[in-house]
């Protein structure tokens, strides 16, 4: 993806940032809930596959939904 495409997609994902060839966002919750959340995110990442493509931005939307469902707060 071009830098312009990445920036455009990030505009629709508040809290997400590009870091090299990845996009990332930090959430805050209790230790045990973070471990649980990480397992759900890992399963979704494996399901959709990932490289910095449109799939990563779809995954970011899923991660936001998973985090919200688990009560995680953006850091």
Phi and psi in degrees as a GROMACS rama.xvg file:
@    title "Ramachandran Plot"
@    xaxis  label "Phi"
@    yaxis  label "Psi"
@TYPE xy
-77.5306  162.736  UNK-2
-59.681  -35.6906  UNK-3
-65.6618  -42.7719  UNK-4
-64.1481  -41.359  UNK-5
-62.4752  -47.9985  UNK-6
-60.5264  -40.3776  UNK-7
-63.445  -44.3107  UNK-8
-69.8774  -37.1326  UNK-9
-64.9753  -28.3312  UNK-10
-61.0113  -27.0818  UNK-11
-92.2594  6.45307  UNK-12
-128.956  79.0538  UNK-13
-55.1288  134.422  UNK-14
92.4482  -14.0945  UNK-15
-90.5557  143.399  UNK-16
-135.993  151.636  UNK-17
-83.431  136.621  UNK-18
-134.771  92.9811  UNK-19
66.7145  -120.907  UNK-20
-99.846  23.4541  UNK-21
-133.15  165.818  UNK-22
-120.052  148.023  UNK-23
-149.021  158.563  UNK-24
-151.911  145.384  UNK-25
-109.367  135.945  UNK-26
-119.261  159.791  UNK-27
-127.21  134.944  UNK-28
-165.564  -177.284  UNK-29
-67.1447  159.846  UNK-30
-54.9581  -51.9622  UNK-31
-64.3027  -38.6107  UNK-32
-68.1415  -34.2196  UNK-33
-65.5514  -39.8937  UNK-34
-62.6779  -45.5911  UNK-35
-61.2908  -45.6799  UNK-36
-60.526  -42.9921  UNK-37
-60.3622  -36.8852  UNK-38
-65.509  -42.4886  UNK-39
-65.0222  -42.1665  UNK-40
-65.1317  -43.1561  UNK-41
-61.339  -40.8894  UNK-42
-63.3119  -43.1985  UNK-43
-67.1069  -39.5971  UNK-44
-62.4156  -41.7968  UNK-45
-65.316  -38.0904  UNK-46
-64.4483  -43.537  UNK-47
-93.9731  -13.5945  UNK-48
70.5822  161.646  UNK-49
-161.766  140.369  UNK-50
-156.507  165.112  UNK-51
-69.9792  81.3323  UNK-52
-131.979  -176.242  UNK-53
-57.3333  -30.208  UNK-54
-60.9812  -34.8514  UNK-55
-64.306  -36.1186  UNK-56
-74.8845  -34.3495  UNK-57
-63.361  -43.5105  UNK-58
-61.0646  -40.359  UNK-59
-59.9856  -40.3653  UNK-60
-62.9996  -41.9482  UNK-61
-63.2548  -42.0021  UNK-62
-62.3522  -43.0089  UNK-63
-58.4915  -43.261  UNK-64
-66.6855  -41.5258  UNK-65
-63.2265  -46.2342  UNK-66
-62.4097  -43.4845  UNK-67
-62.7026  -42.5125  UNK-68
-62.8606  -27.645  UNK-69
-95.0466  4.22388  UNK-70
78.0595  15.0031  UNK-71
-73.2483  147.606  UNK-72
-111.305  142.259  UNK-73
-59.7525  139.271  UNK-74
